[in-house]
């Protein structure tokens, strides 16, 4: 016979880190502007218990051109989560606030199509 599983305890144990509704709305707002201009064409969202990542692609078979990552901060390091903006393996920005990271992308030069 199988083991009894308490669903409430199981859900508490597997706490995945995700973007909040407001954070995702902020990211998707910028994404939709860049899609409309023809600069970006695809995205992917990856989540696990330590981080959530939103990656942007020019073409779906290429590497991401930008990745916004939400990570858990080590205990005692201030706020609970932090955001990192990366491009082609380089760290462009790091902040405890999503707005600061997205604003950097908004200020970056746009491709003229």
C-alpha positions as CSV (number, residue, x, y, z in Angstrom):
1,X,0.0,0.0,0.0
2,X,1.2,3.5,-0.8
3,X,2.3,6.2,1.6
4,X,-0.2,9.0,2.6
5,X,0.9,12.4,1.4
6,X,-0.2,15.6,3.1
7,X,-0.7,18.1,0.2
8,X,-0.3,21.2,2.4
9,X,3.1,20.0,3.7
10,X,4.2,19.1,0.2
11,X,3.3,22.5,-1.2
12,X,5.1,24.2,1.6
13,X,8.3,22.2,0.9
14,X,8.4,22.9,-2.8
15,X,8.4,26.7,-2.8
16,X,9.4,27.7,-6.3
17,X,10.6,31.2,-6.9
18,X,8.5,33.0,-9.5
19,X,7.9,36.5,-10.9
20,X,5.1,38.3,-9.2
21,X,2.2,39.6,-11.3
22,X,3.6,43.2,-11.2
23,X,7.1,42.1,-12.1
24,X,5.9,40.1,-15.0
25,X,3.6,42.9,-16.2
26,X,6.6,45.3,-16.2
27,X,8.8,42.9,-18.2
28,X,6.1,42.0,-20.7
29,X,5.2,45.6,-21.3
30,X,8.8,46.2,-22.4
31,X,8.8,43.0,-24.4
32,X,5.6,43.9,-26.3
33,X,7.1,47.3,-27.3
34,X,10.3,45.6,-28.6
35,X,8.2,42.9,-30.5
36,X,6.2,45.7,-32.1
37,X,9.4,47.4,-33.3
38,X,10.6,44.1,-34.7
39,X,13.6,43.9,-32.4
40,X,12.6,40.9,-30.3
41,X,10.7,37.8,-31.4
42,X,10.6,35.2,-28.7
43,X,11.0,34.6,-25.0
44,X,11.3,31.9,-22.4
45,X,10.6,31.7,-18.7
46,X,12.5,29.2,-16.5
47,X,11.7,28.7,-12.8
48,X,13.0,26.6,-10.0
49,X,13.4,26.8,-6.3
50,X,16.4,29.3,-6.4
51,X,15.6,31.5,-9.4
52,X,13.2,32.7,-12.1
53,X,14.5,33.8,-15.5
54,X,12.9,35.7,-18.4
55,X,15.1,35.3,-21.5
56,X,14.6,37.3,-24.7
57,X,15.5,36.0,-28.1
58,X,16.0,37.7,-31.5
59,X,15.3,34.3,-33.1
60,X,14.1,31.2,-31.2
61,X,17.1,29.0,-32.2
62,X,19.7,31.4,-31.0
63,X,21.1,32.2,-27.5
64,X,19.1,34.8,-25.5
65,X,20.2,38.4,-26.1
66,X,19.0,39.4,-22.6
67,X,18.0,37.5,-19.5
68,X,16.4,39.0,-16.4
69,X,16.9,36.8,-13.4
70,X,15.2,36.9,-10.1
71,X,17.3,35.2,-7.4
72,X,16.9,34.5,-3.7
73,X,19.4,36.5,-1.7
74,X,21.5,34.8,0.9
75,X,20.1,35.1,4.5
76,X,21.1,38.3,6.1
77,X,21.8,40.1,2.8
78,X,18.9,42.5,2.9
79,X,15.8,42.0,0.9
80,X,14.6,38.5,0.1
81,X,15.2,38.6,-3.7
82,X,17.3,40.5,-6.2
83,X,17.3,41.0,-10.0
84,X,20.2,40.6,-12.4
85,X,20.3,41.6,-16.1
86,X,22.6,39.6,-18.2
87,X,23.5,39.8,-21.9
88,X,25.7,37.2,-23.7
89,X,27.2,36.0,-20.4
90,X,28.0,39.5,-19.0
91,X,26.3,41.0,-16.0
92,X,24.9,44.4,-17.0
93,X,23.0,45.4,-13.9
94,X,22.0,44.1,-10.5
95,X,19.3,45.6,-8.2
96,X,16.8,44.5,-5.5
97,X,14.1,46.3,-7.7
98,X,12.8,45.1,-11.0
99,X,12.2,48.7,-12.2
100,X,15.9,49.6,-12.1
101,X,16.8,46.6,-14.2
102,X,14.0,47.1,-16.8
103,X,14.7,50.8,-17.0
104,X,18.3,50.0,-18.1
105,X,16.8,47.9,-21.0
106,X,14.5,50.8,-21.9
107,X,17.4,53.2,-22.2
108,X,19.5,50.9,-24.3
109,X,19.6,51.8,-28.0
110,X,17.0,50.2,-30.2
111,X,17.7,48.4,-33.5
112,X,16.4,50.3,-36.4
113,X,14.5,48.0,-38.8
